[in-house]
Amino acid sequence: MVLKPQCIALSGGVGGAKLALGLSLELAADRLAVIVNTGDDFDHLGLRVCPDLDTLMYTLSGKSNQELGWGQAGETWSFLSALADLGGEDWFKLGDRDLATHVFRTQLLDGGATLTEVTQALLTALTVETTVLPMTDDRVATQIHCQSGETLAFQHYFVRDQCAPPISGVSFAGIDGARRSSRFSALLEGSEASSVIICPSNPFVSVAPILDLQDTWRRLCEQSGPVVAVSPIVAGMALKGPAAKMMRELDMPSTALAVAEFYQRVYPGLLNGFVIDHADRASADAVRQLGLEVLVTATVMKDVHDKQSLARDVLGFVADLTAS
Ligand code: FO1
């Protein structure tokens, strides 16, 4: 029998990793599993790069670069600089230490290991005890459809083009044939109740790939524990990344309320609760009118105290919803 964790967290990169770290400080390692978006993954310079998985691993191991939000602390850039001298592609900043992760991963994948197995090998090497799982071992690639008619691979849009092109939509190539990783599927089975926390990650490019994979969002609805999402939008701005800009371009107001409306419209019945920042407390009643319980708290995570404090608040909210 699989022992189900108390909490399944769904995460993209930087914003999600912050709350995942807070949750890992509040819960025993065997009570938390973090499911990570792999739609941002891509092949670059002959290497398999998995930015969100790496952000989670580095954050949970205390090795993350706090200033950049991605990559490793104390990084050096000799490889990238030498590559630039040769006229190679240097738009995606691979640090020397980070490079070792991608070489190690690519070698194991080429040898027949699954992404789940490689991720576990990296977590073990980094002494991270929390369960961190890719959403799938199959290839799913987020595609950004631009208002110009062009379609961009995610990292070309996000890093190379700095999220500048106005977008008209997002799709996930390969998702129809992709399957949940077996350990992710195992987490959704069994009788013990798990709560689900959707981290403050971009709903369109970080959370949607996980929810859209097979019947995942419907399986999450069937969990006996509550499902809550933390808004990645605070006072009209994204905590990190292009979520607010994307919302405006997709004809949505860039508000926490619009994030809740998006989840209710696209994944009806998924959410039981929604977490918004004090700055958005005026929207609490409107979110309640969508049929959701609301927690208003401090959601901006600048330091580890903020991360643990938000995790504690969200877990308390989940416990209240479980009891009611
Ligand atoms: N983000 C950037 O804005 N610029 C970069 O050059 C960059 C390099 C990079 C290298 C490895 C890695 O794991 C992540 C990296 N990221 C970079 C972050 C990443 O592209 C995004 O944060 C995520 O894909 C969005 O969640």
Residues whose N, C-alpha, C, O or C-beta is under 5 A from the ligand:
A	BS01	FO1	G12 G13 V14 D40 C50 P51 D54 W70 G71 W91 F92 K93 L94 V159
